[in-house]
Amino acid sequence: MTLRDLPVGQDARVTSVNGNSVITRRLMEMGLIPGVAVQVIKAAPFGDPIEVRLRGYSLAMRKNEADAIEVVV
């Protein structure tokens, strides 16, 4: 399952971050690495972007970015 598929309010743990783009590298630099607990806080009215909470801070990302992050509930 990817972070994009995670429902609002659901907790999960990151298992992998796929891709070699500048954005995926930046997300990893911001702490979104395997083993980190994440929670989807809310989504914009049309579903994009989404807000996630990790390591004590909130991060907004587009759904296509969240699609590269695999999680397990």
N, C-alpha and C positions, 0 to 999 in steps of 0.2 A: 504494500500500500504506500502511496506517496503522501506527502504533506498536503498536497492539493485535495486529496480525497478525505482528509480527516475532518469530521464534523466539528462545528463550533462547540467549545467547552470540553472537548476530548483531550486527554493527556496521552502522549506517546513518547517514544525514545527514537532518536535518529539512528539508523543502521548504516546508511551510506549517503554520500553526496556524489551524484553522477555528473560527468561533464568536465570539460577543461576550459570553459569560457571565462571571461573576465568576471562575470557576475557570480558564477559558482565559486571561484577563488575568493572573491570578496566576501561572500556569505560565510565561507570557512574561516576567513580572517576575523569575522565578527563573532565567532564562537559557535557557529552551526556545524559541529563536527560529530562524527559517530560517537554514540554514548550519551549525548546531551538530551535532557528531558525538554520537551516542547509542548505547548498547549495553544490551540487556535482560540483566540479571544473573540474576534468578530470579523465579519466580511463587509465590504462596501455594498451598497444597495443592489448593484448589478453583479456582485460576487467578486469583483476584482478592483483593488487589491485586497489581501487578507492581512490581518494583524496576528502575529504569533508572539508568545512570551517564552523567553528562554534566558537562563542565567540572570534573572532579576530585572530584565529590561524588555521592552516591547520593540518588535521589528515588523515593519510593513513590507510586503513583497507581492509581486504579481503572481498570478496562478501558474504562468508558464515557468517562472523561477522555482516555485514550490513543487512543480512536477519533477524536478531533478533530485529531490530529497526524499529518500525512502525512509519510512518509519515503521515501527511495530508498536501495537497498542499493549 
